[in-house]
């Protein structure tokens, strides 16, 4: 079993989900008392969020690159960046290390293709929904991508940063998100990508008859596949 390097803290709420999902999957596959060989480097999200807001993406990438280097020195065979938004700086992170970084959007594309979907709605932070670093990756995978309108993007971003990153789950926010998902379906989306690692805390597959691609889960499973050579 290879060692998984988890680069987390963005937020720690979803990083805890990664740790749980990865260990559950390793035990499911190997049985007995098996658990994952992994290292966790958890950054201070306040620093990262301030860099995001200021547009200081290079500095954020360098900070995460140093963290990834520490994971590699500790024995990590691959790096899992436990956030969608910060994949914007994955190139900078890769410059700091010699082990692979498992890209969350690529994992999402593979899962979407397994479900034979061609057009998806994307929910996430405003950076993820509005910038091409993520939507472009989905489109390069041959997918059509729908995003909510400006007002919905603003409210979804608020729910993520002001509620989910603090572990706050509000029924009214869940209802709002489901309404947005319905609108995306009416605009042609065949499934919904939860393109923020906290959104799976709010929306479960059984909440809708639309196929839901929880990027936290599919990314965690990709990490296990890499670690176990599957």
N, C-alpha and C positions, 0 to 999 in steps of 0.2 A: 504494500500500500504506500503510495506517495504521500507526501505532506502537503496539505492545502494551506496557503497563506491567505488569510482573510484580512483585507484592508477595509476596516469598518469605522463605525462611529458617526455615520452620516445618513440617518441617525442611529444611535445605539439601539433604538427600538427594533429596527429592521435587522441590524447586525445580530441581535439575539435570535431572530427568526432563522437567519442563515445557519447559525450554530446548531439550532434545534433540527432544522430540516436535513442538514448534512449528516448529522449523527444518526438521526432516525433512518435515513436511507442506507447508510453503511450497515447499520444493524439489521435492517430488513434483508439486505442482500447476503450478509455474511453470517448472521445469526449469533447465537451464544452471547458473549459479553463484548462483542466487537463494537468499537466506536471509531470515529475518524481521527487520523493523525492530522492535527491542524494547529496553526499558530494564528493569533489574533492581534493585530495592531489597531487600536482604536484611537482615532484622532479626536481633537476637541472640535466639535462641529461648529461652534461659534466662530472660530477663526476662519473656517472654510466658508461659512455663510456670509461673513463680512467680505471676503474676497469675491464671492459670487456677486454680491450686490454692487461692489465697486468695479466689477468687470476685470478684476485682477486674476485672470485665468492662468496666466503663465506662473505667477507666484503660487497659486493653488496647486498647479501641476507639479511644480518643484517640491512643494511640501509633501505631496503624496508620493512623489518619486523617491524621496528620502525614506519615507515610511516603507515603501515597497522594497527598497534596498535592504532595510533592516530585516524584513521578513525573509528575503533571499539569504542573507547572512545567517539567519537562524535556522535555515534548512528547508525553506519552502521550495517545492518543485514547480509550483504554479501560483499565480496571484488571482484572487477573486476580489474585484473592486465592488464592495457591497453597497452600491448606489447606481442609479441610472444616470443622473445628471452629470456626475463627475467623469463619465466616460467621454465627455467633451475634451478632457485633457489626457486621454489614454496614451496618445502618442508621446507626450512628455514623460509620462510614467515609464513607458517601455524603454525610453532612452537611458534610464537609470539602472536597468536590470537585464539579466540574460535569460531569465525564465519567462515562460509565456504568461500573458494576462488574458484570462478567459472573457471574451467580450459578451456583455449581457444582451445586446441587440442581436448578435449572431445566434445566441441560444434561443432568443424569442422567435427569430425567423425560422429556425429548424422546427420549433414546436408548432408554429402556425402552419407550416407546410405539411406537417404530419396530420393536421386536421383538415387539410385540403381547402384552406381559406385563401382568398386572393385580395380581399379588401378588409382592412381593420380600422377600428377607431382607436386613437391613442390618447390615454390620460396620463398626466404626470405633472411635474413642475412646469412653470411657464418656460423655463429654458429648454426642457425636453420637448414640449409641444410646439414651441415657436422656432427653434433653431434647427439647422439642417444636420447637425452632427448625429442626431438620432433618427429623425424621420428619413434622412438620406440613406442610412443603413438599412432601414426597412424597405425603402424603395429600390435600393440596389439588390435586395433579395427578391425583387420581382413583385412586390406588394403595393397595392394602392393604400394610401394612408389618409384617414379623415381625422381632423382635430376639432374640438369644440370652438365656438365663437369667442370673441375677446372677453366678454363679461364672464362667461363660464370658465375660461382659462384663469382669469383673475381669482375667482372664487375657489376653484380647485387648488390653486397655488396656496391660497390662504388656509384652506382646510389642512393641507399637507404640513405647512410650517407652523401654524398656530395650534393645531389639534393633534394630528397623528404623530408628529415628531416628539410630542409630549405624552404620548400614550393615551390621548383623549379620544374616545369613540362616541360620537353623538348620532343618535338616530336621525336627526334632521339632516345631517351631512350625508348620511348613507342614502336617504331618500333623494336628496339633491343629485348625488352622483348617479343613482339609478335613472333619474330623469334625463340626465345628460347622455347616458348610455343609450336610452331609448331614442333620443334625438339623433345620435350618431347612426343607429340602425336605420332610422327613416331616411338618412342621407346616404345609405348604401353600405354601411359597415356590416360585415358578416360575423365579426367577432370583436372583442375589446381587449386591447393590450393595457394591462395595468403597468404603465411605464414609470412607476415610482415604487421603490421597494417597501414603502409603508402602506400602499393602497390595499394590499391583501389583508391588512388588519381591519379594513372597513368593508370591503366587498369580497364575498365568497362566491364560488361558482354556482351554488344552489340559490343565490339571490336573483338569478336571471336565467332565461332560457337561451341567451346568447352565449356562445363559447367565450370563455374568459382565459386569457393568457397572463398568469401571474408571474411576472418576470423574476421575482425573488425565488419562487419555487423552481422555475425552469433553470435558472442560473445555478442554484444550489445543486440540482441534479446533474448539471453539466460538470460541476466541480467533482462530484463523486465519480462520474464516468471517467474523468481524467485521472483521478487518484487510483482508481481500480483497474485502469487500462481497458475500459469497455468502449 
